[in-house]
Amino acid sequence: MTAPNELRLLPWSGSDGKPCYLSTDDKAGYMSRLADNIESIQLGTATELLDHASDTLNDPDTDPEDLRLLAKDLGVALRDALRVATSRGHLLAVSKAHHP
């Protein structure tokens, strides 16, 4: 059984907006692999969005509505990237605690 401080923060939240956690020792299990894949997609999306943001912000003809949409999308991507960073940072800390 996984100790409470070793729960994995998943890259999505529950229907009530609260964080979801995974309790498993199987890093190759279905839910662990699903979380890894979603994290990879989220980080890839953030990378693409940053490229788009650079182009949009450098275009003097960008419509204010496009800027609002960009800001909204960047906020979502930042939230997702922070969740991935928090989860992976926690996993590294747990791993180091088990393998000094």
C-alpha positions as CSV (number, residue, x, y, z in Angstrom):
1,M,0.0,0.0,0.0
2,T,1.2,3.5,-0.8
3,A,1.8,5.8,2.1
4,P,-0.3,9.0,2.1
5,N,2.8,11.2,1.4
6,E,3.6,9.0,-1.6
7,L,0.3,9.6,-3.5
8,R,0.8,10.7,-7.1
9,L,-0.9,14.0,-8.0
10,L,-2.8,13.2,-11.3
11,P,-2.8,15.7,-14.2
12,W,-6.5,16.3,-14.0
13,S,-8.9,17.3,-11.3
14,G,-12.1,15.8,-10.1
15,S,-15.6,17.0,-11.1
16,D,-15.6,19.3,-8.1
17,G,-12.2,20.9,-9.1
18,K,-10.3,19.2,-6.3
19,P,-7.0,17.4,-7.1
20,C,-7.0,13.7,-7.8
21,Y,-4.4,11.3,-6.5
22,L,-3.3,7.8,-7.4
23,S,-2.3,5.3,-4.8
24,T,-0.2,2.6,-6.4
25,D,3.2,1.0,-6.3
26,D,2.9,0.0,-10.0
27,K,4.6,2.7,-12.1
28,A,3.8,0.6,-15.2
29,G,0.1,0.2,-14.3
30,Y,-2.7,1.5,-16.5
31,M,-3.4,4.6,-14.4
32,S,0.3,5.5,-14.1
33,R,0.8,5.2,-17.8
34,L,-2.4,7.2,-18.5
35,A,-1.2,10.0,-16.2
36,D,2.3,9.9,-17.9
37,N,0.7,10.2,-21.3
38,I,-1.7,13.0,-20.3
39,E,1.2,14.9,-18.7
40,S,3.2,14.5,-21.9
41,I,0.3,15.9,-24.0
42,Q,-0.2,18.8,-21.6
43,L,3.5,19.8,-21.8
44,G,3.5,19.4,-25.6
45,T,0.4,21.6,-25.8
46,A,2.0,24.2,-23.6
47,T,5.1,24.2,-25.9
48,E,3.0,24.7,-29.0
49,L,1.0,27.4,-27.2
50,L,4.1,29.3,-26.3
51,D,5.2,29.3,-30.0
52,H,1.7,30.6,-30.9
53,A,1.9,33.2,-28.2
54,S,5.2,34.6,-29.5
55,D,3.7,34.9,-33.0
56,T,0.5,36.5,-31.8
57,L,2.2,39.0,-29.5
58,N,4.7,40.0,-32.2
59,D,1.9,40.7,-34.7
60,P,0.8,44.4,-34.4
61,D,-2.5,43.6,-36.1
62,T,-3.6,41.0,-33.4
63,D,-7.2,41.6,-32.4
64,P,-7.9,42.2,-28.7
65,E,-10.3,39.2,-28.6
66,D,-7.4,37.0,-29.9
67,L,-5.3,38.3,-27.0
68,R,-8.0,37.5,-24.5
69,L,-8.3,34.0,-25.8
70,L,-4.5,33.6,-25.8
71,A,-4.4,34.7,-22.2
72,K,-7.1,32.2,-21.2
73,D,-5.3,29.4,-23.1
74,L,-2.0,30.3,-21.5
75,G,-3.6,30.3,-18.0
76,V,-4.9,26.8,-18.6
77,A,-1.5,25.6,-19.9
78,L,0.3,27.2,-17.0
79,R,-2.0,25.5,-14.5
80,D,-1.5,22.1,-16.2
81,A,2.3,22.6,-16.3
82,L,2.4,23.6,-12.7
83,R,0.4,20.5,-11.8
84,V,2.9,18.3,-13.8
85,A,5.9,20.0,-12.1
86,T,4.3,19.6,-8.6
87,S,3.6,15.9,-9.3
88,R,7.0,15.1,-10.7
89,G,8.8,17.1,-8.0
90,H,6.9,15.1,-5.4
91,L,7.8,11.8,-7.2
92,L,11.4,12.8,-7.2
93,A,11.4,13.6,-3.5
94,V,9.7,10.3,-2.7
95,S,12.2,8.4,-4.9
96,K,15.2,10.1,-3.2
97,A,13.8,9.3,0.2
98,H,13.6,5.6,-0.7
99,H,17.0,5.5,-2.5
100,P,19.4,7.7,-0.5
